[in-house]
Amino acid sequence: MVEKQTVLRTDSVRVKLSSDMLRRVEQLAVDYCMPVATLCAFAVAEWVRVQDRQASLSRMAALDMSKRALATLDMSDERLEKVFGSLFERVVKELALSPGALDREPAGEAGK
């Protein structure tokens, strides 16, 4: 069961668009049956979600590469922990602090 989430938009930002882009956004808003401001809020939220996801994937790729590089070295677990223990802790903490980074469903997708 998908848990419905209420998102309140309390802050605003001013964005200037070209006339052509505004017409295209307005048409999309009509197509999706929502106000232009709501469509823009969804678009910004999606872009931020994608950026967060890419950053998370980059961190995981860096970890994977370091593991593969270490696999070519014959190091004991104790030595690996000394060399990369603090780095691993920082990455895990950063992932834990990133909203939705560890969720199966990306943040903001619930209830769509």
LUMDREN-601385 format. One line per field, with one value per atom (N, C-alpha, C): residue in three letters; residue number from 1; chain; x, y, z. Coordinates in steps of 0.001 Angstrom, whole numbers, plus 500000, padded with zeros to 6 digits. Atoms other than C-alpha are relative to their C-alpha. Layout:
REM LUMDREN-601385
r	(ALA ...)
k	(NUM ...)
c	(A ...)
east	(X ...)
north	(Y ...)
up	(Z ...)
//
This chain:
REM LUMDREN-601385
r	(MET MET MET VAL VAL VAL GLU GLU GLU LYS LYS LYS GLN GLN GLN THR THR THR VAL VAL VAL LEU LEU LEU ARG ARG ARG THR THR THR ASP ASP ASP SER SER SER VAL VAL VAL ARG ARG ARG VAL VAL VAL LYS LYS LYS LEU LEU LEU SER SER SER SER SER SER ASP ASP ASP MET MET MET LEU LEU LEU ARG ARG ARG ARG ARG ARG VAL VAL VAL GLU GLU GLU GLN GLN GLN LEU LEU LEU ALA ALA ALA VAL VAL VAL ASP ASP ASP TYR TYR TYR CYS CYS CYS MET MET MET PRO PRO PRO VAL VAL VAL ALA ALA ALA THR THR THR LEU LEU LEU CYS CYS CYS ALA ALA ALA PHE PHE PHE ALA ALA ALA VAL VAL VAL ALA ALA ALA GLU GLU GLU TRP TRP TRP VAL VAL VAL ARG ARG ARG VAL VAL VAL GLN GLN GLN ASP ASP ASP ARG ARG ARG GLN GLN GLN ALA ALA ALA SER SER SER LEU LEU LEU SER SER SER ARG ARG ARG MET MET MET ALA ALA ALA ALA ALA ALA LEU LEU LEU ASP ASP ASP MET MET MET SER SER SER LYS LYS LYS ARG ARG ARG ALA ALA ALA LEU LEU LEU ALA ALA ALA THR THR THR LEU LEU LEU ASP ASP ASP MET MET MET SER SER SER ASP ASP ASP GLU GLU GLU ARG ARG ARG LEU LEU LEU GLU GLU GLU LYS LYS LYS VAL VAL VAL PHE PHE PHE GLY GLY GLY SER SER SER LEU LEU LEU PHE PHE PHE GLU GLU GLU ARG ARG ARG VAL VAL VAL VAL VAL VAL LYS LYS LYS GLU GLU GLU LEU LEU LEU ALA ALA ALA LEU LEU LEU SER SER SER PRO PRO PRO GLY GLY GLY ALA ALA ALA LEU LEU LEU ASP ASP ASP ARG ARG ARG GLU GLU GLU PRO PRO PRO ALA ALA ALA GLY GLY GLY GLU GLU GLU ALA ALA ALA GLY GLY GLY LYS LYS LYS)
k	(1 1 1 2 2 2 3 3 3 4 4 4 5 5 5 6 6 6 7 7 7 8 8 8 9 9 9 10 10 10 11 11 11 12 12 12 13 13 13 14 14 14 15 15 15 16 16 16 17 17 17 18 18 18 19 19 19 20 20 20 21 21 21 22 22 22 23 23 23 24 24 24 25 25 25 26 26 26 27 27 27 28 28 28 29 29 29 30 30 30 31 31 31 32 32 32 33 33 33 34 34 34 35 35 35 36 36 36 37 37 37 38 38 38 39 39 39 40 40 40 41 41 41 42 42 42 43 43 43 44 44 44 45 45 45 46 46 46 47 47 47 48 48 48 49 49 49 50 50 50 51 51 51 52 52 52 53 53 53 54 54 54 55 55 55 56 56 56 57 57 57 58 58 58 59 59 59 60 60 60 61 61 61 62 62 62 63 63 63 64 64 64 65 65 65 66 66 66 67 67 67 68 68 68 69 69 69 70 70 70 71 71 71 72 72 72 73 73 73 74 74 74 75 75 75 76 76 76 77 77 77 78 78 78 79 79 79 80 80 80 81 81 81 82 82 82 83 83 83 84 84 84 85 85 85 86 86 86 87 87 87 88 88 88 89 89 89 90 90 90 91 91 91 92 92 92 93 93 93 94 94 94 95 95 95 96 96 96 97 97 97 98 98 98 99 99 99 100 100 100 101 101 101 102 102 102 103 103 103 104 104 104 105 105 105 106 106 106 107 107 107 108 108 108 109 109 109 110 110 110 111 111 111 112 112 112)
c	(A A A A A A A A A A A A A A A A A A A A A A A A A A A A A A A A A A A A A A A A A A A A A A A A A A A A A A A A A A A A A A A A A A A A A A A A A A A A A A A A A A A A A A A A A A A A A A A A A A A A A A A A A A A A A A A A A A A A A A A A A A A A A A A A A A A A A A A A A A A A A A A A A A A A A A A A A A A A A A A A A A A A A A A A A A A A A A A A A A A A A A A A A A A A A A A A A A A A A A A A A A A A A A A A A A A A A A A A A A A A A A A A A A A A A A A A A A A A A A A A A A A A A A A A A A A A A A A A A A A A A A A A A A A A A A A A A A A A A A A A A A A A A A A A A A A A A A A A A A A A A A A A A A A A A A A A A A A A A A A A A A A A A A A A A A A A A A A A)
east	(500846 500000 500891 499227 501355 499479 500374 501380 499898 500198 499947 500725 499217 502139 499493 500438 501008 501229 498871 503510 499461 500430 502981 501086 499059 504588 499832 500105 505324 500926 499048 508214 499844 500138 508402 501333 498831 510979 499487 500419 510730 500869 499305 511636 499511 500373 511698 500199 499965 510910 499818 500279 510933 498507 501425 507502 499646 500235 507781 499986 499939 508787 498775 501189 505947 498780 501132 503439 500064 499846 504839 499656 500308 504633 498503 501440 501099 499222 500686 500080 500135 499815 501586 499108 500857 499710 498552 501354 496463 499885 500016 497340 499933 499964 497999 498921 501124 494963 500468 499519 496918 500453 499514 497914 501472 498630 501149 500984 499094 502727 500210 499886 501993 500859 499180 503451 501470 498615 506579 500601 499512 506886 500355 499697 506699 501276 498828 509304 501284 498814 511751 500292 499811 511200 500596 499476 511854 501463 498615 515045 500921 499195 516337 500141 499944 515452 501019 499056 517421 501441 498655 520428 500471 499662 520340 500336 499788 520104 501342 498730 523036 501180 498934 525169 500173 499953 524277 500647 499418 525123 501493 498578 528445 500784 499322 529342 500109 499967 528404 501003 499037 530463 501424 498662 533476 500350 499761 533103 500265 499817 532769 501383 498676 535900 501094 498976 537848 500046 500029 536699 500684 499372 537750 501513 498565 541108 500650 499456 541609 500033 500030 540670 501270 498762 543767 501184 498964 545832 499657 500271 546203 500158 499953 545335 499119 500812 544044 498820 501167 540665 500396 499560 542437 500654 499322 544583 498989 501037 541574 499193 500764 539679 500790 499163 542601 500031 499854 542912 498673 501262 539231 498866 501066 537275 499324 500605 536785 499274 500670 535923 498641 501249 533282 498986 500904 531808 499400 500494 531545 498981 500927 529858 498675 501232 527338 499222 500686 526576 499366 500526 526124 498768 501166 523779 498825 501070 521813 499355 500534 521403 499341 500610 520309 498576 501386 516494 499733 500389 515328 501140 498857 518854 499985 499991 518323 498637 501344 514606 499923 500260 513414 499224 500791 510894 500608 499373 512508 499092 500761 511419 499153 500870 508459 499159 500745 507114 498757 501103 504730 498701 501319 501079 499714 500256 501409 499067)
north	(498826 500000 501237 498769 503420 500979 499043 505893 501385 498678 509258 501028 498996 512208 501382 498638 515809 500894 499090 518333 501421 498615 521948 500865 499060 524585 501327 498782 527519 501109 499000 529303 500176 499755 530847 500433 499582 531556 500599 499367 533802 499456 500542 532297 500744 499358 534119 499003 500910 532116 500799 499380 532984 499818 500086 533538 498622 501325 530306 498921 501003 528290 500115 499822 529792 499393 500601 528795 498474 501471 525253 499479 500406 525037 500121 499822 526414 498881 501084 523806 498682 501213 521033 500032 499878 522358 499671 500324 522181 498495 501436 518660 499158 500739 517546 500454 499508 519430 500532 499397 521420 501426 498634 525026 500014 499867 526233 499928 499988 526842 498587 501375 523263 499160 500720 521854 500381 499549 523974 499443 500569 522785 498520 501403 519166 499878 500051 519870 500257 499702 521412 498844 501121 518609 498791 501134 515992 500227 499692 517733 499830 500141 517924 498527 501435 514235 499307 500599 513280 500368 499578 515328 499249 500744 513689 498549 501393 510258 499836 500077 510948 500141 499843 512130 498714 501258 508980 498894 501012 506782 500239 499684 508590 499533 500458 507893 498483 501468 504236 499486 500407 503980 500176 499777 505477 498926 501078 502956 498678 501241 500117 499951 499963 501223 499793 500172 501441 498547 501416 497943 499130 500774 496591 500205 499722 498312 499273 500682 496878 498491 501440 493430 499547 500366 493515 499997 500018 494226 498898 501049 491472 500587 499363 493369 499255 500618 492008 500920 499207 493152 501129 498988 495020 501183 498949 496945 500810 499310 497763 500937 499177 499041 501242 498853 501282 501015 499106 502706 500656 499484 503103 500082 499997 502853 501342 498677 506579 500487 499612 507143 499317 500755 504419 500573 499426 505906 501312 498723 509348 499797 500254 507950 499490 500540 505989 501106 498892 509063 500940 499110 511190 499392 500666 508626 500037 500001 508453 501372 498647 512234 500473 499628 512357 499460 500478 512228 499057 500943 509170 499258 500614 508058 498480 501442 504590 499353 500532 504241 499317 500626 501932 500964 499030 504584 501375 498688 508002 500948 499015 510823 500823 499180 512729 499195 500829 509798 499377 500636 508488 500736 499413 509078 500529 499506 509875 499071)
up	(500000 500000 500000 500096 499059 501046 498966 501924 499372 500580 500887 500865 499306 501782 499616 500252 502143 499964 500149 500872 499950 499973 501783 499375 500612 499608 500715 499209 501878 499519 500480 500143 498499 501435 496716 499410 500750 494060 498686 501250 491024 498867 501162 487665 498766 501260 484350 498873 501138 481221 498714 501297 477558 499711 500343 476055 499447 500576 474074 501085 498929 477147 500896 499175 479186 499322 500728 476481 500084 499927 476490 501398 498623 480300 500255 499830 480250 499313 500708 477674 500764 499189 479780 501237 498824 482811 499637 500467 480818 499760 500294 479615 501277 498726 483221 500974 499179 484585 501353 498760 487142 499732 500175 487748 499573 500479 486157 501169 498844 489587 500559 499503 490665 499069 500967 487466 500156 499818 487965 501285 498743 491570 499809 500295 490358 499169 500876 487667 500789 499190 490128 500955 499066 492654 499281 500769 489967 499635 500368 488819 501210 498776 492403 500366 499696 492941 499103 500946 489821 500379 499609 490964 501251 498787 494414 499667 500393 492821 499277 500717 490487 500953 499012 493406 500806 499253 495325 499161 500883 492334 499793 500149 491908 501216 498775 495530 500015 500014 495137 498968 501032 491930 500499 499451 493689 501010 499036 496490 499293 500743 494011 499349 500624 492152 501037 498973 495386 500474 499605 496356 498954 501075 492965 499982 499958 493224 501165 498829 496684 499805 500240 495445 499291 500687 493270 500962 498963 496375 500986 499020 498893 501393 498697 502066 500976 498961 505324 500314 499609 506653 500942 499051 509440 499270 500770 506954 499183 500763 504770 500893 499071 507788 500401 499653 508751 498866 501150 505249 499623 500535 504298 501014 498995 507551 500161 499780 508086 498750 501250 504409 499903 500062 504534 500984 499003 507726 499496 500513 506095 498891 501106 502995 500535 499412 505072 500702 499322 507193 498987 501029 504078 499338 500589 502560 500963 499006 505803 500117 499904 505786 498714 501275 502124 499960 499997 502016 498835 501034 500135 499336 500677 499207 500118 499792 500623 499788 500226 499857 498648 501299 497128 499123 500748 496114 500240 499826 495485 500771 499231 497803 499044 500833 496423 499022 500947 494379 500656 499309 497060 499718 500177 496335 498600 501364 492629 499278)
//
